[in-house]
Amino acid sequence: MADRPDIRPYGALDGTRVAGLETTLGRRLSPGYRAWLAATNGAYLKGEHGVPGLPFVLFEERPLLGVHPEYQPFDLAAAETLHRRPWLPADYLVVAVPSGGLLAVRLTAPAADAVVFLPEDAMTGQPGPAADAARERHLVPVAPNIGDFGARLVPFSGG
């Protein structure tokens, strides 16, 4: 049996902080992701982890983002400005910036809560609706929700 992922949540968020994030983002989180974020406030991974067949790596310095305004590289609101707006439409929330691209959760139907991967080589073009649509065609489905995504992660050998 494969090694289990070593996923370490940062801790719970109260509803006020989750609602504050939604206000900052200007949109509501999808129901499943909202519940996961409230329970974990993101998570870091001990060692290197990935999903078999996908070209990205998550590790301690590249965690699943949460509400961490004191440290922007781990903060969802900062990722909104730095990573989502230049590369993806508002239907998505960047939830991790692994090596190799971006991981995002779809916030709207259809497929609300789905986790997708935008490969680094698809992160081209100018910001805007036409380029967003082109990049959206490069999104790789990863998991139907963030919980299933965590179950698909595997530690890399020696990680």
C-alpha positions in Angstrom: 0.0 0.0 0.0 1.3 3.5 -0.8 2.4 5.9 1.9 -0.3 8.2 3.1 0.0 11.9 2.5 1.2 13.9 5.5 -1.3 16.8 5.4 -1.2 19.2 8.3 -4.1 21.7 8.7 -3.3 25.1 10.1 -6.4 25.2 12.3 -10.0 26.1 12.2 -11.4 29.4 11.0 -14.6 30.9 12.5 -17.4 31.9 10.2 -16.6 35.6 10.6 -13.1 35.1 9.1 -14.5 33.0 6.2 -17.2 35.6 5.5 -14.4 38.3 5.7 -12.5 36.4 3.0 -15.6 36.2 0.8 -16.0 40.0 1.2 -12.4 40.6 0.3 -12.7 38.3 -2.8 -16.0 39.8 -3.8 -17.7 36.4 -4.2 -18.9 33.4 -2.2 -16.8 30.3 -1.8 -18.3 27.0 -3.1 -20.0 25.1 -0.3 -17.6 22.1 0.0 -14.5 24.3 -0.2 -16.0 26.8 2.3 -16.5 23.9 4.8 -13.0 22.5 4.2 -11.4 26.0 4.7 -13.4 26.6 7.9 -12.1 23.3 9.3 -8.5 23.6 8.2 -7.5 27.2 7.2 -5.4 25.5 4.5 -2.7 22.9 5.1 0.9 22.3 4.6 2.4 19.0 3.5 5.4 17.4 5.2 7.7 16.5 2.4 6.9 16.6 -1.3 3.5 15.5 -2.6 1.7 15.2 -5.9 -1.0 13.5 -7.8 0.2 10.7 -10.0 0.3 11.7 -13.6 0.2 15.4 -13.0 3.3 17.7 -13.2 3.1 19.6 -9.9 4.6 19.3 -6.5 3.3 20.6 -3.2 5.6 20.9 -0.2 5.9 22.9 3.0 6.8 26.1 1.2 4.0 25.6 -1.3 1.0 24.7 0.8 -2.8 24.6 0.4 -3.5 28.3 1.0 -5.6 29.7 3.9 -6.4 33.0 5.5 -2.9 34.2 6.5 -2.7 37.9 5.8 0.4 38.1 7.9 2.3 35.9 5.3 1.1 36.6 1.8 2.7 33.5 0.1 0.3 31.3 2.1 -2.8 33.7 1.9 -5.8 33.1 -0.4 -6.5 36.9 -0.7 -3.0 37.6 -1.9 -3.2 34.7 -4.3 -6.3 36.2 -5.8 -4.4 39.3 -6.9 -1.1 37.7 -7.7 -2.2 34.4 -9.4 -6.0 34.2 -10.1 -6.6 37.6 -11.7 -3.8 37.3 -14.3 -4.6 33.7 -15.3 -8.1 32.6 -14.5 -11.7 33.9 -14.6 -13.5 34.7 -11.3 -15.3 31.3 -11.4 -12.1 29.9 -9.8 -10.1 30.5 -6.6 -6.4 29.7 -6.6 -5.9 27.4 -3.6 -2.2 26.5 -4.1 0.8 27.6 -6.1 2.7 24.4 -6.4 5.8 24.1 -8.6 4.5 23.5 -12.1 1.4 25.7 -12.2 -1.7 26.6 -10.2 -4.3 24.6 -8.3 -7.7 26.1 -8.2 -11.2 25.3 -6.9 -14.2 26.1 -9.1 -16.6 28.3 -7.1 -19.6 28.2 -9.5 -21.8 25.6 -11.1 -21.4 23.5 -13.0 -18.8 21.5 -11.1 -18.7 23.8 -8.1 -16.0 22.5 -5.7 -14.0 20.8 -8.4 -10.2 21.0 -8.1 -8.3 21.8 -11.3 -4.7 22.3 -12.4 -3.5 25.0 -14.7 0.0 24.0 -16.1 2.7 26.6 -16.0 3.1 26.4 -19.8 -0.6 27.5 -20.2 0.0 30.6 -18.1 0.5 32.9 -21.1 -1.2 35.8 -22.8 -2.6 39.1 -21.5 -5.2 39.2 -18.7 -8.8 39.4 -19.9 -11.8 37.4 -20.9 -10.5 36.1 -24.2 -7.2 34.9 -22.8 -9.0 33.5 -19.7 -11.2 31.4 -22.0 -8.2 30.1 -23.8 -6.4 29.2 -20.5 -9.6 27.6 -19.2 -9.4 25.1 -22.0 -6.0 24.0 -20.6 -7.4 23.3 -17.1 -6.8 19.7 -16.1 -9.5 18.1 -13.8 -7.9 16.8 -10.7 -10.7 15.9 -8.2 -14.4 16.6 -7.7 -13.7 18.4 -4.4 -10.9 19.4 -2.1 -11.4 16.4 0.2 -11.0 14.0 -2.7 -8.0 16.0 -3.8 -6.3 15.3 -0.5 -7.0 11.6 -0.8 -5.4 11.6 -4.2 -2.1 13.2 -3.0 0.8 10.8 -2.5 4.2 11.5 -1.0 7.1 11.3 -3.3 9.9 8.8 -2.5 12.2 10.4 0.0 9.7 13.2 0.7 
